[in-house]
Amino acid sequence: MANIKSAMKRMRQSERQRLRNRTVRSRVRSAVKTARAAQGEEARTAIHDAIRALDKAVSKGVVHRNTAARKKSALARRLVSAT
């Protein structure tokens, strides 16, 4: 346990950030999983939603931009190969 005031404050901050990041990351994972499982015309909207979730996560600093780009590229390739 931290004894210094600034360290204790930092612990409180990082705990709040961890919880916030966890919800964003969970939303991204769910969207990507749904997009991968989707078929036909609903696949297009599911992939669009997943890409949007990834972009939001990047802007919040939860996911690295290259990771998001890699996932978005894989989803786009999947969409093209399905049509």
N, C-alpha and C positions, 0 to 999 in steps of 0.2 A: 504494500500500500504506500502511496506517495505521501510524503510529509510536507513538501513544499507547496505553497498555495497555487502557484502557476501550474504545477504538475497535476494537482487535484482538479483544477479547472479544465486542463487539457484532457484528463480522463473523462470528465463529464461530457465535454464536447465530442470526443471521439466515440463515446457510447451512443450519443444522439445521432451522429453521422452514420454509425454502423447500422442502426435500426432503419434509418432513412434509405441507405444504400441497399439494404436487404430487400425492401419492398420494390425498389426500382429493378434490381437484378432479377427478382422473382417474376415481375411483370414481363421482362424481356424474355426470360426462359420459357414462360408459358406461351407468349406470342410466337416465338420461333418454333416451339413444339407443335402448336396448332397449325402453323403455316406448313410445316413439313408433312403433317398428316392430311391436309386438305386436298381435295380432288376437284377437278373441273373448274368451273367459273368461281367457286368460292375460294379456290386456291389463290386467285389474283388478289382478292380483297384481304385474305389472311396474310399474304406476303407483304402487301402494302402496309397493313397494321404492324407487322413484325418490324419492317424497316423503320416505320415511324417510332416504335418503341426503342429500337436500337439508337436512332438519332437522338432521341431525348436523353437516353442513358449517357451517351457520349457528351452531350452538352452539360450534363450534371456532373461529369467526371467520374461516373461509376464504372464505365467500360472504356477501355482504350480505343482510340479511333481506328487503329489498324485491325483490332479484333472485330469491331463492328463492321468494317469494310469487308473483311473476310467472310463474315456470316451473311451479309447482304449479298455479296457476290455469289455465294453458294445457293442462296434462296433464288436469286435471279436465274442462275443456270438451271436450277430445278424447274422453274416456271417455263423456261424456253424449251427444255427437253420434253416437257409434258404436252406442249401444244404442237 
